[in-house]
Amino acid sequence: NLGLIVLYAGGLHLYFYTLGKQGSASKFDSRGMETDSARFTFGNQVWDNMFWTCVSGVTFWTAYEAAFMWAFANDYIAMLDWRENIVWSALLFLLIPVWESTYFFFIHRLLHWKPLYDLAHAVHHRNSSTGPWSGISMHPVEHAI
């Protein structure tokens, strides 16, 4: 998982920011990534985002993935075979995006509650200009939720 995120986010960062292949015409925010700023754990937005993504994000991602794989292997969660359950597969295909959007909305609103925002979510909102490493650059409490 660490290799995947470094390849994916690191590759996008290399292409868009280090090599500047797209330029700034399509950028959401024309400002560059912050460097030498006390807002970030390491004083640098990219290093800060890489740290929180790799240390917290990949750890939780891997733990959840391992837990689900263990649950599947030990028959605690049923595997749905689309060839045998075409109706359920089609319904889940349509309902999972609805569930994920609804879940994200309510969890994100909860994370903007001042105590949780100050404890955890502020780490994610430090980014003045978003980049490939910003998406899952979050505090461990936020990753757990």
N, CA, C and O atoms as a GROMACS GRO file, in nm:
protein
  580
    1ASN      N    1   0.082  -0.120   0.000
    1ASN     CA    2   0.000   0.000   0.000
    1ASN      C    3   0.087   0.126   0.000
    1ASN      O    4   0.055   0.225  -0.066
    2LEU      N    5   0.197   0.121   0.075
    2LEU     CA    6   0.289   0.236   0.075
    2LEU      C    7   0.346   0.257  -0.064
    2LEU      O    8   0.356   0.371  -0.112
    3GLY      N    9   0.384   0.149  -0.130
    3GLY     CA   10   0.435   0.159  -0.265
    3GLY      C   11   0.332   0.217  -0.361
    3GLY      O   12   0.366   0.299  -0.447
    4LEU      N   13   0.206   0.174  -0.347
    4LEU     CA   14   0.100   0.225  -0.434
    4LEU      C   15   0.079   0.375  -0.416
    4LEU      O   16   0.068   0.448  -0.514
    5ILE      N   17   0.075   0.422  -0.291
    5ILE     CA   18   0.049   0.564  -0.269
    5ILE      C   19   0.168   0.648  -0.312
    5ILE      O   20   0.150   0.758  -0.366
    6VAL      N   21   0.290   0.598  -0.290
    6VAL     CA   22   0.408   0.673  -0.334
    6VAL      C   23   0.411   0.679  -0.487
    6VAL      O   24   0.441   0.784  -0.545
    7LEU      N   25   0.379   0.568  -0.552
    7LEU     CA   26   0.376   0.566  -0.698
    7LEU      C   27   0.267   0.658  -0.753
    7LEU      O   28   0.291   0.735  -0.845
    8TYR      N   29   0.147   0.649  -0.695
    8TYR     CA   30   0.033   0.725  -0.746
    8TYR      C   31   0.044   0.874  -0.711
    8TYR      O   32   0.053   0.959  -0.801
    9ALA      N   33   0.044   0.906  -0.582
    9ALA     CA   34   0.049   1.047  -0.542
    9ALA      C   35   0.185   1.109  -0.578
    9ALA      O   36   0.193   1.223  -0.623
   10GLY      N   37   0.291   1.031  -0.556
   10GLY     CA   38   0.424   1.082  -0.589
   10GLY      C   39   0.439   1.106  -0.739
   10GLY      O   40   0.499   1.205  -0.780
   11GLY      N   41   0.384   1.016  -0.819
   11GLY     CA   42   0.389   1.034  -0.965
   11GLY      C   43   0.311   1.156  -1.010
   11GLY      O   44   0.357   1.232  -1.096
   12LEU      N   45   0.192   1.175  -0.953
   12LEU     CA   46   0.113   1.293  -0.988
   12LEU      C   47   0.184   1.422  -0.943
   12LEU      O   48   0.184   1.521  -1.015
   13HIS      N   49   0.242   1.418  -0.824
   13HIS     CA   50   0.314   1.536  -0.775
   13HIS      C   51   0.434   1.566  -0.866
   13HIS      O   52   0.459   1.682  -0.901
   14LEU      N   53   0.505   1.463  -0.904
   14LEU     CA   54   0.619   1.480  -0.993
   14LEU      C   55   0.574   1.543  -1.126
   14LEU      O   56   0.635   1.639  -1.173
   15TYR      N   57   0.468   1.489  -1.184
   15TYR     CA   58   0.419   1.536  -1.314
   15TYR      C   59   0.366   1.679  -1.307
   15TYR      O   60   0.405   1.764  -1.388
   16PHE      N   61   0.277   1.706  -1.210
   16PHE     CA   62   0.211   1.836  -1.206
   16PHE      C   63   0.291   1.946  -1.137
   16PHE      O   64   0.285   2.062  -1.179
   17TYR      N   65   0.364   1.912  -1.032
   17TYR     CA   66   0.430   2.016  -0.953
   17TYR      C   67   0.581   2.024  -0.976
   17TYR      O   68   0.634   2.133  -0.999
   18THR      N   69   0.650   1.912  -0.971
   18THR     CA   70   0.795   1.916  -0.987
   18THR      C   71   0.833   1.948  -1.131
   18THR      O   72   0.915   2.037  -1.156
   19LEU      N   73   0.774   1.876  -1.226
   19LEU     CA   74   0.804   1.899  -1.367
   19LEU      C   75   0.716   2.007  -1.429
   19LEU      O   76   0.750   2.061  -1.534
   20GLY      N   77   0.603   2.039  -1.364
   20GLY     CA   78   0.513   2.145  -1.412
   20GLY      C   79   0.456   2.121  -1.550
   20GLY      O   80   0.441   2.216  -1.627
   21LYS      N   81   0.425   1.996  -1.583
   21LYS     CA   82   0.381   1.962  -1.718
   21LYS      C   83   0.248   2.025  -1.760
   21LYS      O   84   0.227   2.050  -1.878
   22GLN      N   85   0.160   2.052  -1.665
   22GLN     CA   86   0.031   2.109  -1.700
   22GLN      C   87   0.035   2.262  -1.698
   22GLN      O   88  -0.053   2.327  -1.755
   23GLY      N   89   0.133   2.318  -1.633
   23GLY     CA   90   0.136   2.464  -1.617
   23GLY      C   91   0.039   2.505  -1.508
   23GLY      O   92   0.001   2.424  -1.423
   24SER      N   93  -0.002   2.631  -1.509
   24SER     CA   94  -0.092   2.678  -1.403
   24SER      C   95  -0.228   2.720  -1.455
   24SER      O   96  -0.311   2.766  -1.378
   25ALA      N   97  -0.254   2.704  -1.584
   25ALA     CA   98  -0.381   2.748  -1.642
   25ALA      C   99  -0.501   2.674  -1.584
   25ALA      O  100  -0.606   2.735  -1.566
   26SER      N  101  -0.488   2.545  -1.554
   26SER     CA  102  -0.601   2.466  -1.505
   26SER      C  103  -0.597   2.442  -1.355
   26SER      O  104  -0.679   2.367  -1.302
   27LYS      N  105  -0.503   2.506  -1.286
   27LYS     CA  106  -0.493   2.484  -1.142
   27LYS      C  107  -0.610   2.550  -1.069
   27LYS      O  108  -0.653   2.660  -1.104
   28PHE      N  109  -0.660   2.481  -0.968
   28PHE     CA  110  -0.768   2.535  -0.885
   28PHE      C  111  -0.720   2.659  -0.810
   28PHE      O  112  -0.792   2.758  -0.800
   29ASP      N  113  -0.598   2.653  -0.760
   29ASP     CA  114  -0.538   2.763  -0.686
   29ASP      C  115  -0.400   2.787  -0.746
   29ASP      O  116  -0.317   2.697  -0.748
   30SER      N  117  -0.376   2.907  -0.794
   30SER     CA  118  -0.250   2.934  -0.863
   30SER      C  119  -0.129   2.942  -0.770
   30SER      O  120  -0.015   2.940  -0.816
   31ARG      N  121  -0.154   2.950  -0.639
   31ARG     CA  122  -0.041   2.952  -0.545
   31ARG      C  123   0.028   2.817  -0.544
   31ARG      O  124  -0.035   2.714  -0.569
   32GLY      N  125   0.156   2.818  -0.515
   32GLY     CA  126   0.230   2.693  -0.505
   32GLY      C  127   0.216   2.634  -0.366
   32GLY      O  128   0.148   2.690  -0.279
   33MET      N  129   0.279   2.522  -0.345
   33MET     CA  130   0.279   2.458  -0.214
   33MET      C  131   0.362   2.542  -0.118
   33MET      O  132   0.466   2.596  -0.155
   34GLU      N  133   0.315   2.552   0.005
   34GLU     CA  134   0.385   2.635   0.104
   34GLU      C  135   0.512   2.568   0.153
   34GLU      O  136   0.516   2.447   0.178
   35THR      N  137   0.615   2.648   0.165
   35THR     CA  138   0.741   2.603   0.224
   35THR      C  139   0.778   2.704   0.332
   35THR      O  140   0.738   2.820   0.327
   36ASP      N  141   0.853   2.660   0.427
   36ASP     CA  142   0.900   2.747   0.535
   36ASP      C  143   0.782   2.811   0.611
   36ASP      O  144   0.780   2.932   0.634
   37SER      N  145   0.685   2.728   0.648
   37SER     CA  146   0.567   2.775   0.719
   37SER      C  147   0.550   2.700   0.850
   37SER      O  148   0.560   2.577   0.854
   38ALA      N  149   0.525   2.773   0.956
   38ALA     CA  150   0.508   2.713   1.089
   38ALA      C  151   0.376   2.636   1.100
   38ALA      O  152   0.356   2.562   1.197
   39ARG      N  153   0.285   2.652   1.004
   39ARG     CA  154   0.157   2.580   1.007
   39ARG      C  155   0.174   2.430   0.991
   39ARG      O  156   0.090   2.352   1.036
   40PHE      N  157   0.283   2.390   0.928
   40PHE     CA  158   0.302   2.249   0.894
   40PHE      C  159   0.400   2.183   0.989
   40PHE      O  160   0.493   2.246   1.039
   41THR      N  161   0.378   2.055   1.012
   41THR     CA  162   0.459   1.976   1.105
   41THR      C  163   0.608   1.990   1.074
   41THR      O  164   0.689   2.003   1.165
   42PHE      N  165   0.644   1.986   0.948
   42PHE     CA  166   0.783   1.995   0.907
   42PHE      C  167   0.816   2.128   0.841
   42PHE      O  168   0.922   2.142   0.781
   43GLY      N  169   0.725   2.224   0.851
   43GLY     CA  170   0.747   2.356   0.792
   43GLY      C  171   0.728   2.359   0.641
   43GLY      O  172   0.750   2.463   0.579
   44ASN      N  173   0.688   2.246   0.582
   44ASN     CA  174   0.676   2.234   0.438
   44ASN      C  175   0.549   2.156   0.408
   44ASN      O  176   0.530   2.045   0.459
   45GLN      N  177   0.463   2.212   0.325
   45GLN     CA  178   0.334   2.150   0.298
   45GLN      C  179   0.347   2.011   0.237
   45GLN      O  180   0.278   1.918   0.279
   46VAL      N  181   0.434   1.995   0.139
   46VAL     CA  182   0.447   1.865   0.073
   46VAL      C  183   0.499   1.759   0.170
   46VAL      O  184   0.445   1.649   0.175
   47TRP      N  185   0.602   1.792   0.247
   47TRP     CA  186   0.657   1.696   0.344
   47TRP      C  187   0.553   1.661   0.450
   47TRP      O  188   0.541   1.546   0.492
   48ASP      N  189   0.479   1.763   0.495
   48ASP     CA  190   0.373   1.741   0.593
   48ASP      C  191   0.267   1.647   0.538
   48ASP      O  192   0.226   1.552   0.605
   49ASN      N  193   0.221   1.675   0.415
   49ASN     CA  194   0.119   1.591   0.353
   49ASN      C  195   0.169   1.449   0.329
   49ASN      O  196   0.094   1.353   0.348
   50MET      N  197   0.293   1.434   0.289
   50MET     CA  198   0.351   1.302   0.268
   50MET      C  199   0.358   1.225   0.400
   50MET      O  200   0.327   1.106   0.405
   51PHE      N  201   0.398   1.293   0.507
   51PHE     CA  202   0.406   1.228   0.638
   51PHE      C  203   0.271   1.177   0.683
   51PHE      O  204   0.257   1.059   0.715
   52TRP      N  205   0.169   1.265   0.686
   52TRP     CA  206   0.037   1.224   0.735
   52TRP      C  207  -0.026   1.119   0.644
   52TRP      O  208  -0.095   1.029   0.693
   53THR      N  209  -0.004   1.128   0.514
   53THR     CA  210  -0.057   1.028   0.421
   53THR      C  211   0.008   0.893   0.445
   53THR      O  212  -0.060   0.791   0.458
   54CYS      N  213   0.140   0.891   0.450
   54CYS     CA  214   0.213   0.763   0.460
   54CYS      C  215   0.206   0.703   0.600
   54CYS      O  216   0.185   0.582   0.613
   55VAL      N  217   0.222   0.784   0.702
   55VAL     CA  218   0.227   0.730   0.838
   55VAL      C  219   0.086   0.698   0.891
   55VAL      O  220   0.064   0.590   0.946
   56SER      N  221  -0.006   0.790   0.876
   56SER     CA  222  -0.140   0.766   0.928
   56SER      C  223  -0.230   0.698   0.823
   56SER      O  224  -0.290   0.594   0.851
   57GLY      N  225  -0.238   0.758   0.704
   57GLY     CA  226  -0.329   0.706   0.602
   57GLY      C  227  -0.299   0.563   0.561
   57GLY      O  228  -0.389   0.479   0.561
   58VAL      N  229  -0.175   0.534   0.527
   58VAL     CA  230  -0.140   0.400   0.482
   58VAL      C  231  -0.154   0.298   0.595
   58VAL      O  232  -0.192   0.184   0.571
   59THR      N  233  -0.124   0.340   0.717
   59THR     CA  234  -0.139   0.249   0.831
   59THR      C  235  -0.285   0.208   0.849
   59THR      O  236  -0.314   0.089   0.862
   60PHE      N  237  -0.377   0.304   0.850
   60PHE     CA  238  -0.519   0.272   0.865
   60PHE      C  239  -0.572   0.198   0.743
   60PHE      O  240  -0.648   0.102   0.758
   61TRP      N  241  -0.533   0.240   0.626
   61TRP     CA  242  -0.575   0.174   0.501
   61TRP      C  243  -0.536   0.027   0.507
   61TRP      O  244  -0.618  -0.060   0.477
   62THR      N  245  -0.412  -0.001   0.545
   62THR     CA  246  -0.362  -0.138   0.550
   62THR      C  247  -0.431  -0.218   0.661
   62THR      O  248  -0.465  -0.334   0.641
   63ALA      N  249  -0.453  -0.155   0.776
   63ALA     CA  250  -0.520  -0.225   0.887
   63ALA      C  251  -0.664  -0.261   0.849
   63ALA      O  252  -0.707  -0.374   0.874
   64TYR      N  253  -0.738  -0.168   0.790
   64TYR     CA  254  -0.876  -0.198   0.747
   64TYR      C  255  -0.876  -0.306   0.640
   64TYR      O  256  -0.961  -0.396   0.643
   65GLU      N  257  -0.783  -0.298   0.546
   65GLU     CA  258  -0.775  -0.398   0.440
   65GLU      C  259  -0.745  -0.537   0.498
   65GLU      O  260  -0.807  -0.636   0.459
   66ALA      N  261  -0.650  -0.544   0.589
   66ALA     CA  262  -0.615  -0.672   0.653
   66ALA      C  263  -0.733  -0.727   0.733
   66ALA      O  264  -0.758  -0.848   0.731
   67ALA      N  265  -0.805  -0.640   0.803
   67ALA     CA  266  -0.921  -0.684   0.881
   67ALA      C  267  -1.029  -0.741   0.789
   67ALA      O  268  -1.087  -0.845   0.820
   68PHE      N  269  -1.056  -0.675   0.678
   68PHE     CA  270  -1.156  -0.725   0.584
   68PHE      C  271  -1.112  -0.856   0.520
   68PHE      O  272  -1.193  -0.947   0.504
   69MET      N  273  -0.986  -0.866   0.484
   69MET     CA  274  -0.936  -0.991   0.425
   69MET      C  275  -0.946  -1.105   0.526
   69MET      O  276  -0.983  -1.217   0.489
   70TRP      N  277  -0.914  -1.079   0.651
   70TRP     CA  278  -0.926  -1.181   0.755
   70TRP      C  279  -1.072  -1.221   0.773
   70TRP      O  280  -1.103  -1.339   0.785
   71ALA      N  281  -1.162  -1.121   0.774
   71ALA     CA  282  -1.305  -1.149   0.790
   71ALA      C  283  -1.359  -1.232   0.673
   71ALA      O  284  -1.438  -1.324   0.694
   72PHE      N  285  -1.317  -1.200   0.551
   72PHE     CA  286  -1.357  -1.281   0.435
   72PHE      C  287  -1.304  -1.422   0.447
   72PHE      O  288  -1.377  -1.519   0.425
   73ALA      N  289  -1.176  -1.436   0.482
   73ALA     CA  290  -1.112  -1.568   0.491
   73ALA      C  291  -1.174  -1.656   0.598
   73ALA      O  292  -1.170  -1.778   0.588
   74ASN      N  293  -1.230  -1.593   0.703
   74ASN     CA  294  -1.288  -1.669   0.814
   74ASN      C  295  -1.441  -1.669   0.812
   74ASN      O  296  -1.505  -1.699   0.913
   75ASP      N  297  -1.498  -1.635   0.698
   75ASP     CA  298  -1.644  -1.639   0.676
   75ASP      C  299  -1.725  -1.549   0.770
   75ASP      O  300  -1.840  -1.581   0.801
   76TYR      N  301  -1.667  -1.440   0.814
   76TYR     CA  302  -1.744  -1.343   0.892
   76TYR      C  303  -1.816  -1.245   0.799
   76TYR      O  304  -1.915  -1.183   0.837
   77ILE      N  305  -1.765  -1.232   0.678
   77ILE     CA  306  -1.827  -1.148   0.576
   77ILE      C  307  -1.844  -1.236   0.453
   77ILE      O  308  -1.750  -1.303   0.411
   78ALA      N  309  -1.962  -1.235   0.395
   78ALA     CA  310  -1.988  -1.317   0.277
   78ALA      C  311  -1.934  -1.249   0.152
   78ALA      O  312  -1.945  -1.128   0.136
   79MET      N  313  -1.878  -1.328   0.066
   79MET     CA  314  -1.830  -1.279  -0.063
   79MET      C  315  -1.948  -1.285  -0.160
   79MET      O  316  -2.013  -1.389  -0.172
   80LEU      N  317  -1.976  -1.177  -0.226
   80LEU     CA  318  -2.086  -1.172  -0.320
   80LEU      C  319  -2.033  -1.198  -0.462
   80LEU      O  320  -1.951  -1.122  -0.512
   81ASP      N  321  -2.079  -1.304  -0.524
   81ASP     CA  322  -2.038  -1.338  -0.659
   81ASP      C  323  -2.144  -1.286  -0.755
   81ASP      O  324  -2.260  -1.328  -0.750
   82TRP      N  325  -2.106  -1.194  -0.840
   82TRP     CA  326  -2.204  -1.130  -0.928
   82TRP      C  327  -2.271  -1.231  -1.023
   82TRP      O  328  -2.384  -1.208  -1.066
   83ARG      N  329  -2.203  -1.341  -1.056
   83ARG     CA  330  -2.263  -1.441  -1.146
   83ARG      C  331  -2.378  -1.514  -1.079
   83ARG      O  332  -2.472  -1.558  -1.146
   84GLU      N  333  -2.372  -1.527  -0.946
   84GLU     CA  334  -2.477  -1.598  -0.874
   84GLU      C  335  -2.581  -1.502  -0.816
   84GLU      O  336  -2.694  -1.544  -0.788
   85ASN      N  337  -2.546  -1.376  -0.799
   85ASN     CA  338  -2.634  -1.277  -0.736
   85ASN      C  339  -2.637  -1.149  -0.818
   85ASN      O  340  -2.596  -1.043  -0.770
   86ILE      N  341  -2.684  -1.159  -0.940
   86ILE     CA  342  -2.680  -1.045  -1.032
   86ILE      C  343  -2.764  -0.927  -0.982
   86ILE      O  344  -2.724  -0.812  -0.999
   87VAL      N  345  -2.879  -0.955  -0.919
   87VAL     CA  346  -2.965  -0.847  -0.870
   87VAL      C  347  -2.898  -0.775  -0.755
   87VAL      O  348  -2.893  -0.652  -0.754
   88TRP      N  349  -2.847  -0.850  -0.656
   88TRP     CA  350  -2.778  -0.788  -0.542
   88TRP      C  351  -2.654  -0.712  -0.589
   88TRP      O  352  -2.624  -0.604  -0.538
   89SER      N  353  -2.584  -0.768  -0.684
   89SER     CA  354  -2.464  -0.701  -0.736
   89SER      C  355  -2.500  -0.568  -0.802
   89SER      O  356  -2.433  -0.467  -0.781
   90ALA      N  357  -2.606  -0.569  -0.882
   90ALA     CA  358  -2.650  -0.446  -0.948
   90ALA      C  359  -2.696  -0.342  -0.846
   90ALA      O  360  -2.663  -0.224  -0.857
   91LEU      N  361  -2.773  -0.388  -0.746
   91LEU     CA  362  -2.820  -0.296  -0.642
   91LEU      C  363  -2.703  -0.236  -0.563
   91LEU      O  364  -2.700  -0.115  -0.538
   92LEU      N  365  -2.608  -0.319  -0.526
   92LEU     CA  366  -2.492  -0.267  -0.453
   92LEU      C  367  -2.410  -0.172  -0.539
   92LEU      O  368  -2.357  -0.073  -0.489
   93PHE      N  369  -2.399  -0.202  -0.667
   93PHE     CA  370  -2.327  -0.115  -0.759
   93PHE      C  371  -2.390   0.025  -0.760
   93PHE      O  372  -2.319   0.125  -0.770
   94LEU      N  373  -2.522   0.031  -0.751
   94LEU     CA  374  -2.592   0.159  -0.750
   94LEU      C  375  -2.597   0.223  -0.611
   94LEU      O  376  -2.591   0.345  -0.599
   95LEU      N  377  -2.607   0.142  -0.507
   95LEU     CA  378  -2.625   0.195  -0.372
   95LEU      C  379  -2.495   0.234  -0.300
   95LEU      O  380  -2.497   0.324  -0.215
   96ILE      N  381  -2.386   0.170  -0.332
   96ILE     CA  382  -2.260   0.202  -0.263
   96ILE      C  383  -2.219   0.348  -0.282
   96ILE      O  384  -2.179   0.411  -0.184
   97PRO      N  385  -2.227   0.406  -0.402
   97PRO     CA  386  -2.194   0.548  -0.414
   97PRO      C  387  -2.288   0.639  -0.332
   97PRO      O  388  -2.245   0.741  -0.280
   98VAL      N  389  -2.414   0.601  -0.322
   98VAL     CA  390  -2.509   0.679  -0.242
   98VAL      C  391  -2.471   0.669  -0.095
   98VAL      O  392  -2.467   0.770  -0.025
   99TRP      N  393  -2.442   0.548  -0.048
   99TRP     CA  394  -2.401   0.527   0.090
   99TRP      C  395  -2.273   0.604   0.120
   99TRP      O  396  -2.264   0.672   0.222
  100GLU      N  397  -2.173   0.594   0.033
  100GLU     CA  398  -2.045   0.659   0.056
  100GLU      C  399  -2.060   0.810   0.060
  100GLU      O  400  -1.998   0.876   0.144
  101SER      N  401  -2.141   0.867  -0.028
  101SER     CA  402  -2.162   1.012  -0.028
  101SER      C  403  -2.236   1.058   0.098
  101SER      O  404  -2.201   1.161   0.157
  102THR      N  405  -2.336   0.982   0.139
  102THR     CA  406  -2.411   1.016   0.260
  102THR      C  407  -2.322   1.004   0.382
  102THR      O  408  -2.320   1.094   0.467
  103TYR      N  409  -2.250   0.895   0.393
  103TYR     CA  410  -2.157   0.872   0.504
  103TYR      C  411  -2.053   0.985   0.509
  103TYR      O  412  -2.028   1.042   0.615
  104PHE      N  413  -1.993   1.016   0.394
  104PHE     CA  414  -1.892   1.121   0.389
  104PHE      C  415  -1.949   1.254   0.436
  104PHE      O  416  -1.884   1.325   0.514
  105PHE      N  417  -2.069   1.289   0.390
  105PHE     CA  418  -2.130   1.417   0.429
  105PHE      C  419  -2.144   1.427   0.581
  105PHE      O  420  -2.102   1.526   0.641
  106PHE      N  421  -2.204   1.325   0.643
  106PHE     CA  422  -2.228   1.331   0.787
  106PHE      C  423  -2.098   1.325   0.868
  106PHE      O  424  -2.085   1.394   0.969
  107ILE      N  425  -2.003   1.243   0.827
  107ILE     CA  426  -1.876   1.236   0.897
  107ILE      C  427  -1.802   1.369   0.882
  107ILE      O  428  -1.742   1.418   0.978
  108HIS      N  429  -1.805   1.428   0.763
  108HIS     CA  430  -1.736   1.555   0.742
  108HIS      C  431  -1.800   1.666   0.824
  108HIS      O  432  -1.729   1.752   0.877
  109ARG      N  433  -1.931   1.665   0.835
  109ARG     CA  434  -1.999   1.765   0.921
  109ARG      C  435  -1.957   1.744   1.066
  109ARG      O  436  -1.931   1.841   1.137
  110LEU      N  437  -1.951   1.619   1.110
  110LEU     CA  438  -1.907   1.588   1.246
  110LEU      C  439  -1.764   1.637   1.269
  110LEU      O  440  -1.734   1.691   1.376
  111LEU      N  441  -1.677   1.620   1.172
  111LEU     CA  442  -1.538   1.663   1.185
  111LEU      C  443  -1.524   1.816   1.191
  111LEU      O  444  -1.420   1.866   1.234
  112HIS      N  445  -1.627   1.888   1.150
  112HIS     CA  446  -1.624   2.034   1.161
  112HIS      C  447  -1.682   2.083   1.294
  112HIS      O  448  -1.688   2.204   1.318
  113TRP      N  449  -1.724   1.992   1.380
  113TRP     CA  450  -1.761   2.026   1.516
  113TRP      C  451  -1.631   2.068   1.586
  113TRP      O  452  -1.532   1.995   1.579
  114LYS      N  453  -1.631   2.182   1.651
  114LYS     CA  454  -1.508   2.245   1.700
  114LYS      C  455  -1.412   2.152   1.775
  114LYS      O  456  -1.293   2.152   1.743
  115PRO      N  457  -1.459   2.072   1.872
  115PRO     CA  458  -1.363   1.985   1.940
  115PRO      C  459  -1.292   1.886   1.846
  115PRO      O  460  -1.171   1.866   1.857
  116LEU      N  461  -1.367   1.824   1.754
  116LEU     CA  462  -1.304   1.732   1.660
  116LEU      C  463  -1.221   1.805   1.555
  116LEU      O  464  -1.117   1.756   1.511
  117TYR      N  465  -1.268   1.922   1.515
  117TYR     CA  466  -1.190   2.001   1.418
  117TYR      C  467  -1.054   2.037   1.476
  117TYR      O  468  -0.950   2.018   1.412
  118ASP      N  469  -1.054   2.091   1.598
  118ASP     CA  470  -0.929   2.131   1.662
  118ASP      C  471  -0.837   2.012   1.688
  118ASP      O  472  -0.715   2.023   1.673
  119LEU      N  473  -0.895   1.900   1.728
  119LEU     CA  474  -0.815   1.781   1.758
  119LEU      C  475  -0.757   1.718   1.633
  119LEU      O  476  -0.639   1.682   1.631
  120ALA      N  477  -0.838   1.705   1.529
  120ALA     CA  478  -0.796   1.622   1.416
  120ALA      C  479  -0.810   1.687   1.278
  120ALA      O  480  -0.714   1.689   1.201
  121HIS      N  481  -0.926   1.739   1.246
  121HIS     CA  482  -0.955   1.779   1.108
  121HIS      C  483  -0.874   1.900   1.062
  121HIS      O  484  -0.855   1.918   0.941
  122ALA      N  485  -0.826   1.980   1.154
  122ALA     CA  486  -0.746   2.098   1.117
  122ALA      C  487  -0.619   2.057   1.042
  122ALA      O  488  -0.570   2.134   0.959
  123VAL      N  489  -0.568   1.938   1.069
  123VAL     CA  490  -0.448   1.890   0.998
  123VAL      C  491  -0.477   1.886   0.848
  123VAL      O  492  -0.393   1.926   0.768
  124HIS      N  493  -0.594   1.837   0.810
  124HIS     CA  494  -0.632   1.826   0.670
  124HIS      C  495  -0.654   1.964   0.608
  124HIS      O  496  -0.625   1.985   0.490
  125HIS      N  497  -0.707   2.059   0.686
  125HIS     CA  498  -0.740   2.192   0.634
  125HIS      C  499  -0.624   2.291   0.637
  125HIS      O  500  -0.642   2.407   0.600
  126ARG      N  501  -0.507   2.249   0.679
  126ARG     CA  502  -0.391   2.339   0.676
  126ARG      C  503  -0.348   2.372   0.534
  126ARG      O  504  -0.284   2.475   0.511
  127ASN      N  505  -0.383   2.288   0.441
  127ASN     CA  506  -0.338   2.306   0.303
  127ASN      C  507  -0.399   2.430   0.240
  127ASN      O  508  -0.521   2.442   0.228
  128SER      N  509  -0.314   2.521   0.199
  128SER     CA  510  -0.362   2.641   0.131
  128SER      C  511  -0.383   2.612  -0.017
  128SER      O  512  -0.472   2.670  -0.080
  129SER      N  513  -0.304   2.526  -0.071
  129SER     CA  514  -0.314   2.484  -0.210
  129SER      C  515  -0.311   2.331  -0.209
  129SER      O  516  -0.217   2.271  -0.156
  130THR      N  517  -0.412   2.270  -0.265
  130THR     CA  518  -0.418   2.124  -0.260
  130THR      C  519  -0.331   2.061  -0.368
  130THR      O  520  -0.309   2.119  -0.475
  131GLY      N  521  -0.283   1.943  -0.338
  131GLY     CA  522  -0.200   1.869  -0.431
  131GLY      C  523  -0.229   1.721  -0.417
  131GLY      O  524  -0.317   1.683  -0.340
  132PRO      N  525  -0.157   1.637  -0.489
  132PRO     CA  526  -0.182   1.493  -0.486
  132PRO      C  527  -0.168   1.430  -0.348
  132PRO      O  528  -0.233   1.329  -0.320
  133TRP      N  529  -0.086   1.486  -0.262
  133TRP     CA  530  -0.065   1.431  -0.128
  133TRP      C  531  -0.169   1.482  -0.029
  133TRP      O  532  -0.175   1.431   0.083
  134SER      N  533  -0.251   1.579  -0.064
  134SER     CA  534  -0.344   1.642   0.030
  134SER      C  535  -0.468   1.559   0.061
  134SER      O  536  -0.525   1.573   0.169
  135GLY      N  537  -0.510   1.474  -0.030
  135GLY     CA  538  -0.636   1.402  -0.016
  135GLY      C  539  -0.651   1.320   0.109
  135GLY      O  540  -0.753   1.328   0.176
  136ILE      N  541  -0.550   1.239   0.142
  136ILE     CA  542  -0.561   1.157   0.263
  136ILE      C  543  -0.457   1.197   0.368
  136ILE      O  544  -0.417   1.118   0.453
  137SER      N  545  -0.415   1.322   0.359
  137SER     CA  546  -0.326   1.377   0.460
  137SER      C  547  -0.412   1.420   0.579
  137SER      O  548  -0.461   1.533   0.584
  138MET      N  549  -0.430   1.328   0.674
  138MET     CA  550  -0.521   1.352   0.786
  138MET      C  551  -0.462   1.299   0.916
  138MET      O  552  -0.370   1.216   0.916
  139HIS      N  553  -0.515   1.348   1.024
  139HIS     CA  554  -0.479   1.303   1.158
  139HIS      C  555  -0.530   1.160   1.178
  139HIS      O  556  -0.632   1.124   1.119
  140PRO      N  557  -0.464   1.078   1.259
  140PRO     CA  558  -0.511   0.940   1.282
  140PRO      C  559  -0.654   0.930   1.333
  140PRO      O  560  -0.724   0.835   1.299
  141VAL      N  561  -0.700   1.025   1.413
  141VAL     CA  562  -0.839   1.022   1.461
  141VAL      C  563  -0.935   1.031   1.342
  141VAL      O  564  -1.036   0.962   1.338
  142GLU      N  565  -0.902   1.117   1.248
  142GLU     CA  566  -0.987   1.131   1.129
  142GLU      C  567  -0.983   1.005   1.043
  142GLU      O  568  -1.085   0.963   0.989
  143HIS      N  569  -0.866   0.945   1.031
  143HIS     CA  570  -0.858   0.821   0.954
  143HIS      C  571  -0.938   0.710   1.022
  143HIS      O  572  -1.000   0.629   0.954
  144ALA      N  573  -0.936   0.705   1.154
  144ALA     CA  574  -1.012   0.602   1.226
  144ALA      C  575  -1.161   0.619   1.204
  144ALA      O  576  -1.234   0.521   1.189
  145ILE      N  577  -1.207   0.742   1.203
  145ILE     CA  578  -1.350   0.768   1.181
  145ILE      C  579  -1.388   0.736   1.039
  145ILE      O  580  -1.504   0.752   1.000
   0.00000   0.00000   0.00000
